[in-house]
């Protein structure tokens, strides 16, 4: 196990390097740049493009700009700072270190993502298991219909409807000022429960379908039939013998949903006015704030890679027959 983890962590190094290259150069091929945004501001029309490029370091070749961002080549002032030194740069638009912006926005996205994931599993696992053990009964038909419904409903549409209809019918609007958990835990949970439920409903459909499919497959195995023949109670057969083996592909699906969860949180944060990474990256993209966009995308990418590693390690816990070399 230890050798496997070390090998995977070593593979992580070239993976992150490749991701950083793709992120850095991809955002620079989008139409428009930060100079257009700056010159569009009132009173900034007289600023020369060459002067702005020189000030931001955009007059250097793209390779040099990338190496400065990484921290291999000295910056324009002669200092050596970059990703390798734990410095993601300064936001061109906000004039604040990217690390500080991420530190203030990251807890909101993490809380929303974790709560959304919990809600998704609380819906998907019980419904998927019940649909499998009551195959072709009314409960199974309802469960499958819910799964198809949740897969089909776009998260942005559902979030919009959750805001529009309560405000029209009951005059209720969700709070728009962030309530920190440390300040008011109950108020914080009340603020996050609705967007987390919307995000969880968007994620749970596919997990629900996979849980049902794998449970049906495991319930047909000989060792499960033997457990039934011994006269064991249904709950013991399902929980102790069937569920653990059925969860391995389900865990894979949950791991693959992490990018979807992060992308969905961007939309949900925008709809519910949550000051998380989603709102941060949207404003950064609109303003062509390259250091901020690059920093956010890099952090997202590293987290997704680490989550995939955790998913792989979970297989060994669920199935002792899986060995890591």
C-alpha positions in Angstrom: 0.0 0.0 0.0 2.7 2.5 0.9 4.6 1.8 -2.3 1.5 2.3 -4.3 0.7 5.6 -2.6 4.3 6.9 -3.2 4.2 5.8 -6.8 0.8 7.6 -7.4 2.1 10.7 -5.7 5.2 10.7 -7.9 2.9 10.4 -11.0 1.1 13.4 -9.6 4.1 15.6 -10.3 4.2 15.4 -14.1 0.4 15.4 -14.1 0.2 18.7 -12.3 3.0 20.1 -14.6 1.0 19.2 -17.7 -2.2 20.6 -16.2 -0.4 23.9 -15.4 0.8 24.2 -19.0 -2.7 23.5 -20.4 -4.3 26.0 -18.0 -1.7 28.8 -18.6 -1.8 28.7 -22.3 -5.5 27.8 -22.8 -6.9 30.9 -21.0 -4.6 33.1 -23.2 -6.2 32.0 -26.5 -9.6 33.3 -25.4 -10.8 36.4 -27.3 -9.9 39.7 -25.5 -7.4 40.3 -22.7 -7.0 42.3 -19.6 -5.7 45.3 -21.5 -9.1 45.6 -23.3 -10.9 45.5 -20.0 -8.6 48.1 -18.5 -8.9 50.4 -21.5 -12.7 50.1 -21.3 -12.7 51.7 -17.9 -13.7 55.4 -17.7 -10.6 57.6 -17.8 -8.2 54.8 -18.9 -8.6 55.3 -22.6 -5.3 57.3 -22.8 -3.3 54.5 -21.3 -1.0 53.0 -24.0 -1.3 49.3 -24.6 2.5 48.8 -24.7 2.8 50.5 -21.2 0.1 48.2 -19.7 1.7 45.1 -21.3 5.1 46.1 -19.9 3.7 46.7 -16.4 1.9 43.3 -16.3 4.8 41.4 -17.9 2.8 40.5 -21.0 5.5 41.9 -23.3 7.7 38.8 -22.5 7.4 35.6 -24.6 4.7 33.2 -23.4 7.3 30.6 -22.3 9.0 33.2 -20.1 5.6 34.3 -18.6 4.9 30.6 -17.8 8.3 30.1 -16.2 7.8 33.3 -14.1 4.4 32.0 -13.0 5.9 28.7 -12.0 8.8 30.4 -10.2 11.7 29.1 -12.3 12.6 32.4 -13.9 12.9 35.6 -11.8 10.1 38.1 -11.9 10.4 41.5 -13.5 11.7 43.0 -10.2 14.4 40.3 -9.9 12.7 38.3 -7.2 12.0 34.6 -7.5 8.4 33.7 -6.7 5.8 31.5 -8.2 4.0 28.2 -7.7 7.1 26.4 -6.5 7.4 29.0 -3.7 3.7 28.8 -2.8 2.9 32.1 -4.5 0.1 32.1 -7.1 0.7 35.8 -8.0 -1.2 39.0 -7.6 -4.7 39.5 -9.0 -4.3 42.0 -11.8 -7.8 43.3 -11.2 -8.2 43.3 -7.5 -4.5 44.0 -6.6 -4.7 41.3 -3.9 -2.6 38.1 -3.7 -4.4 35.2 -5.3 -3.7 33.0 -2.2 -5.7 35.4 0.0 -8.6 35.5 -2.4 -8.6 31.7 -2.5 -8.4 31.4 1.3 -11.5 33.6 1.7 -13.6 31.9 -1.0 -12.5 28.3 -0.6 -14.4 27.4 2.6 -17.7 28.4 1.0 -17.1 26.0 -2.0 -15.9 23.2 0.2 -18.9 23.4 2.5 -21.3 23.6 -0.4 -19.6 20.6 -2.1 -19.5 18.5 1.0 -23.1 19.2 1.9 -24.2 18.6 -1.7 -22.3 15.3 -1.8 -23.9 14.2 1.5 -27.4 15.1 0.3 -26.8 13.2 -3.0 -25.7 10.0 -1.2 -28.6 10.3 1.4 -31.0 10.3 -1.6 -29.2 7.9 -4.0 -28.1 5.0 -1.8 -31.4 4.3 0.0 -33.5 4.7 -3.1 -31.1 2.7 -5.2 -31.0 -0.2 -2.6 -34.7 -0.2 -2.2 -35.3 -0.3 -5.9 -33.0 -3.3 -6.2 -34.5 -5.3 -3.4 -38.1 -4.5 -4.7 -37.4 -5.0 -8.4 -40.3 -4.4 -10.7 -42.5 -3.3 -7.8 -44.1 0.2 -7.5 -41.2 1.3 -5.3 -38.8 0.3 -8.0 -40.7 2.2 -10.7 -40.9 5.3 -8.5 -37.1 5.1 -7.7 -36.2 4.7 -11.4 -38.4 7.6 -12.4 -36.8 9.8 -9.7 -33.4 8.9 -11.0 -34.3 9.8 -14.6 -35.9 13.0 -13.4 -32.8 14.1 -11.4 -30.5 13.3 -14.3 -32.7 15.3 -16.7 -33.2 18.4 -14.6 -30.4 21.0 -15.2 -29.0 22.3 -11.9 -29.2 26.0 -13.0 -32.9 25.6 -13.9 -33.8 23.9 -10.6 -31.9 26.5 -8.6 -33.6 29.3 -10.4 -37.1 27.7 -9.8 -36.2 27.2 -6.1 -35.6 31.0 -5.9 -38.4 32.2 -8.1 -41.4 30.3 -7.0 -41.0 30.7 -3.2 -40.4 34.4 -3.7 -43.6 34.7 -5.8 -45.9 32.5 -3.7 -44.7 33.2 -0.2 -42.4 36.2 -0.5 -39.4 34.2 0.7 -35.9 34.9 -0.6 -32.8 33.0 0.6 -30.3 35.1 2.6 -27.8 36.9 0.4 -25.3 37.9 3.1 -22.8 35.1 4.0 -23.3 33.8 7.5 -20.1 32.2 8.8 -20.4 28.9 10.6 -18.2 30.2 13.4 -20.6 33.2 13.9 -23.9 31.4 13.7 -23.9 27.6 13.0 -27.7 27.3 12.7 -27.9 30.3 10.4 -25.0 29.0 8.3 -26.7 25.6 7.8 -30.0 27.2 7.0 -28.3 29.3 4.3 -26.5 26.3 2.7 -29.2 23.6 3.0 -31.2 24.8 -0.1 -28.3 25.2 -2.5 -26.7 22.0 -1.2 -30.0 20.2 -1.8 -30.2 21.5 -5.4 -26.6 20.5 -6.0 -27.2 17.0 -4.4 -30.4 16.4 -6.5 -28.4 17.2 -9.6 -25.7 14.6 -8.7 -27.8 11.8 -7.2 -29.5 10.5 -10.3 -26.6 8.7 -11.8 -25.5 7.3 -8.4 -29.0 6.0 -7.8 -29.0 4.2 -11.1 -25.6 2.6 -10.5 -26.5 1.6 -7.0 -29.6 -0.2 -8.2 -27.7 -2.0 -11.1 -24.8 -3.2 -8.9 -27.1 -4.3 -6.1 -29.1 -6.4 -8.6 -25.9 -8.0 -9.8 -24.6 -8.7 -6.3 -27.9 -10.1 -5.1 -27.7 -12.8 -7.8 -24.4 -14.0 -6.6 -24.1 -17.5 -5.0 -22.8 -16.3 -1.7 -25.9 -14.0 -1.3 -28.2 -16.9 -2.2 -26.4 -18.9 0.5 -27.0 -16.2 3.0 -30.7 -16.2 2.1 -30.8 -20.0 2.4 -29.3 -19.8 6.0 -32.4 -17.8 7.0 -30.6 -14.6 7.7 -32.7 -11.5 8.0 -33.0 -9.3 5.0 -31.2 -6.3 6.6 -28.3 -8.6 7.5 -28.0 -10.0 4.0 -28.3 -6.5 2.3 -25.9 -4.6 4.7 -23.4 -7.2 5.6 -23.1 -9.3 2.4 -24.4 -7.4 -0.6 -23.9 -3.6 0.0 -20.2 -3.5 0.5 -19.4 -5.3 -2.7 -22.0 -3.3 -4.7 -20.4 0.0 -3.6 -17.1 -0.3 -5.5 -18.5 0.9 -8.9 -20.7 3.4 -7.0 -17.5 4.9 -5.4 -16.0 5.2 -8.9 -19.1 7.1 -10.1 -18.9 9.4 -7.1 -15.2 10.1 -7.9 -16.0 10.9 -11.5 -18.7 13.3 -10.3 -16.3 15.5 -8.5 -15.5 17.7 -11.6 -19.3 17.9 -12.2 -19.8 18.8 -8.5 -17.2 21.6 -8.8 -18.6 22.9 -12.1 -22.1 22.7 -10.6 -21.0 24.6 -7.5 -19.9 27.5 -9.8 -23.4 27.8 -11.2 -25.1 27.3 -7.8 -22.9 29.9 -6.1 -23.8 32.3 -8.8 -27.5 31.7 -8.5 -27.6 31.8 -4.6 -25.1 34.7 -4.4 -22.6 32.6 -2.4 -19.1 34.2 -2.3 -17.2 31.0 -3.2 -14.8 29.9 -5.8 -17.5 29.9 -8.4 -18.2 33.6 -8.2 -14.5 34.3 -7.9 -13.6 32.5 -11.1 -16.5 34.0 -13.1 -15.5 37.5 -12.3 -11.9 36.6 -13.0 -12.8 35.2 -16.4 -14.9 38.3 -17.3 -12.1 40.6 -16.3 -9.4 38.4 -18.0 -7.6 38.2 -14.7 -5.0 35.6 -15.7 -3.3 35.0 -12.4 -6.6 34.5 -10.6 -8.1 32.2 -13.3 -4.9 30.2 -13.4 -4.7 29.8 -9.6 -8.3 28.8 -9.2 -8.2 26.2 -12.1 -4.9 24.8 -10.8 -6.2 24.3 -7.3 -9.4 22.7 -8.7 -7.3 20.3 -10.9 -5.0 19.2 -8.0 -8.0 18.5 -5.8 -9.7 16.4 -8.4 -6.5 14.4 -8.9 -6.1 13.8 -5.2 -9.8 12.8 -4.9 -9.3 10.2 -7.7 -6.4 8.8 -5.6 -8.6 8.6 -2.5 -11.2 6.8 -4.6 -8.7 4.2 -5.7 -7.5 3.6 -2.2 -11.1 3.2 -1.0 -11.4 0.1 -3.2 -9.0 -1.9 -1.0 -11.2 -1.0 2.1 -14.4 -2.2 0.4 -12.9 -5.4 -1.1 -10.0 -7.2 0.6 -9.3 -9.1 -2.6 -7.9 -5.9 -4.1 -4.2 -5.5 -3.5 -2.0 -2.6 -4.2 1.6 -3.3 -5.4 
